[in-house]
Amino acid sequence: MKPKLKLFYFFLASIFVGIINGLFGGGGGMLCVPLLKILLNLNDKQAHATTVLVMAIVSIPTLIVYITTQSFSLVNAIFLSLGVFVGGIIGSKILNKISNEALNIVFIVLMLFAGIKMVF
């Protein structure tokens, strides 16, 4: 595929990821990881690490909208943020120590679990 066409598809896919993240307040990362691997040929760890940064940036406009519409609980947000912060540090340390194969297995299992949970 031509590089310009590939970037165009990546841009369209990125818009879709942003829409999903905005609609559901998250979940765009589950789409972003495969997109980065397929369209930009990033390895597994690069795709996961890049997705974390992308989701943080993408979440800023979503947060602004939620703040202006008062659609969230500040107490819950602070409590969850502390847990996510600690978990993020632990997860990034684990990412550096596990193989790409193990990372893929964990990612697939989590996606399957999330999908099954959504159905039931």
KABEL-V828592 format. One record per backbone hydrogen bond with DSSP energy under -1.0 kcal/mol. NH is the residue of the N-H (numbers start at 0). CO is the residue of the C=O. Records with the same first field share a line. If there is no record, write none. Layout:
BEGIN
NH = CO / CO
END
This chain:
BEGIN
5 = 1
6 = 2
7 = 3
8 = 4
9 = 5
10 = 6
11 = 7
12 = 8
13 = 9
14 = 10
15 = 11
16 = 12
17 = 13
18 = 14
19 = 15
20 = 16
21 = 17
22 = 18
23 = 19
24 = 20
31 = 27
32 = 28
34 = 30
35 = 31
36 = 32
37 = 33
38 = 34
41 = 35
46 = 42
47 = 43
48 = 44
49 = 45
50 = 46
51 = 47
52 = 48
53 = 49
54 = 50
55 = 51
56 = 52
57 = 53
58 = 54
62 = 58
63 = 59
64 = 60
65 = 61
66 = 62
67 = 63
68 = 64
70 = 65
76 = 72
77 = 73
78 = 74
79 = 75
80 = 76
81 = 77
82 = 78
83 = 79
84 = 80
85 = 81
86 = 82
87 = 83
88 = 84
89 = 85
90 = 86
91 = 87
92 = 88
93 = 89
94 = 90
95 = 91
96 = 93
97 = 93
102 = 98
103 = 99
104 = 100
105 = 101
106 = 102
107 = 103
108 = 104
109 = 105
110 = 106
111 = 107
112 = 108
113 = 109
114 = 110
115 = 111
116 = 112
117 = 113
118 = 114
119 = 115
END
